[in-house]
Amino acid sequence: MSSEHELAQLTRQFGAFERATFEFQNLAPDFVEWVEKLTRRRGEIVLVVPRGQQRVLLHTKPHYPDQVYRLLTGGVQPREDAADAAVREAYEEIGFRPETLQLLGVLENIFWVGDKKLVYPSFVFQTREWRGEPVTTDPDEAISGFRDADALELRGAGIHLASLPGGWRDWGRFRAAAHMWLTERLKF
């Protein structure tokens, strides 16, 4: 998890925010490899970009299974402030530079690899409403589509992620957690 010092700093900067913990066990070997790479980063941001009419922006990539759309996410670099990462990722993934952010929560994702505990925080930031046309500015991002989703559609995206079969099962369960958590808290 993020250090208590970082969490206290985020509280001073953004005010109170929620914390939640999600645990993932019995992981498939190929997903364990992905988690071990993922947890070398100090965490990720999850971007909630309101689009008007009580909708948020989702994206997909060409290598995802059919009909998989999810919230935007991106890694927090080693010495990077989580809020700075949110602004950077918003620009890289959709061409938007948010002037203000609200920290909705910090999700502690715990992956159990045997008896080894790997912790990976997700910092959930909401931007102000943005109705611009999303354009990926980072050539390394393989985003192939966007769509807007209301709370029901966001919940449906989470359910779809959580029910992915085979080699996508563990990844989908991990990605679904933030969607389901957010669905209960959306306030536009």
N, C-alpha and C positions, 0 to 999 in steps of 0.2 A: 504494500500500500504506500501511498505517498507518506512522506514524513509528517509527523504532527506539526512540525514547524511550517511546512508548506500549507497544510490545511488551515492553520491559524492565520497565515498570511492571506490565503484565499478568502477566509471569513472577513478579515479586515477590509479587503478590496471589494468583495461582492455582497457582504452580509451573509446571513444564515443560508445554508443549503442542506439538502438531504444527503445522507450516506446510506448505501445499501451494499450487501454482500451477496454474491452469487458463487456457488461452488460447482465445479465440473469434475466428475470422476469417471473411471472406467473408459478412458480415452483410447481411441484407435491409434495404433502406432504411427501412421502417417500424420495424424493430427498432433501427436506428441511432438514430432519434429517441427511442425509449424509453430506450436506454442513455445517451444524452446527458442526459436528465432524471434518470435514476437516479444517475449519477455526480456529480451536483451535491451529493448527500448524501455524508457522509464514509464511509459504509459501511452494513452491515446486520448484524443478528443473525439467527442461525438457531437456533431453539429446539428442543431435544430434550427432550421431556417423557415420561419413562417412566411406563407405566400399569399395571405389574404383569404377571406372566406373560411377561416379556421382550418387551413390546410398547411402542410409542411412539405418540404422538398425531399424526395427520395431519388436514388440513382441505381443504375445497374452497370454491369461490366460484361463484355462478351464471353468471358469464361465462366460466368455464373450459370447455374441451372436455369431452365426456362422459367420465366415470370418471377424471378427473384429481384426485388427492389428493396433497398434498405437505406437507412440514414447515412449521411456522409460521415466518414471517420478519417482520422489521420494520426500519425505518430507524433509524440512529443520528443524532440531531440534532447540529448543528454543535459545540457545546461539551459534549456529553453523553458521559459515561463509557460504554463499551460494556456493562459489567455493569449499570449503571443502566438502559440501554436495554433489556436483556434482562428485567429485573424489570418495567419499564413495559409492554413489549410483551406479556409473559405476562398481565398484568392486563387490558390492553385487548382482547386477542384471545380469552382463555379464562376470565377472572375469577379467576385464580390469582396469588397473591403469593408467589413462591418465597423462602424464607429463606436458602437456600444455592444456589450455582451452581458448576459445574465447567466450566472452559474446556477444551474438547476440542481446538480448533484454530482457526487463522486461515487462511482460504482467500483467496488473492490471485487475483481474477478479472481477467484482462486482455482487454479488448475492443479489437481492431484495427479502426479506422475509417480505411481507406486506410493511410497510414503514421503515423497518429495513434494513440497508445497511451493508452487510458482504463483506469485501474485502480480496482477496487472491491473492498474487503475484505469478507468474510463472517466474522463472529465466531461460532463454533459453541459454544453454551453448553448444558449439560445441567442440568436441575433435579433435585431429588430426586423420587422416585416420587410421583405425584399421581393419585388415582382419582376426584376430584371430577367433577361434571357440567360440561363446558365451556359457558360462557355469555359471549358477546361483550359487553363493557362499552362499547366505543367505537362510537357510532352510525355512524361513517364506515367501519367495517370491514364489508364485504359478505360475511362468511362464511356459507355456507348449509348446511354440514354438517361433521361430524367422524367419524373412525373410528380405531380402534386397529390398528396393524400390527406384526407380528413382523418379524424380520430378512429373511426371504424376501419378505414382502409389501412391505417398504421397498425392497428391491432391485427388485421388480416395478414399484413406483411410479416408481423412477428410470429403469428401462428404458422404461416407458410415456412418461414425460416426454421422454426422449431421442429417441423415435420419433414425436413429434407432427409432423403434416404442415403444409404451407403456411405461413401467417402465424404459426403457433405454433412452427415448427421451431426458431428461434434461442432463443426464450424457454425452450422445453422443454429444449434442450441445456444452457443456463445453469443452470436449476433442477435438472436431473438430476445435475450434478456433485457437489453437496453430499450428495445422497442416496446416490450410489454410494460416495463417500468415507466416509460415515458407516457404511454397511453393513459395511465392512471393519473397523470399530473398535468396534462396539457392545459394551458391557460393562455389564450391569445389576447 
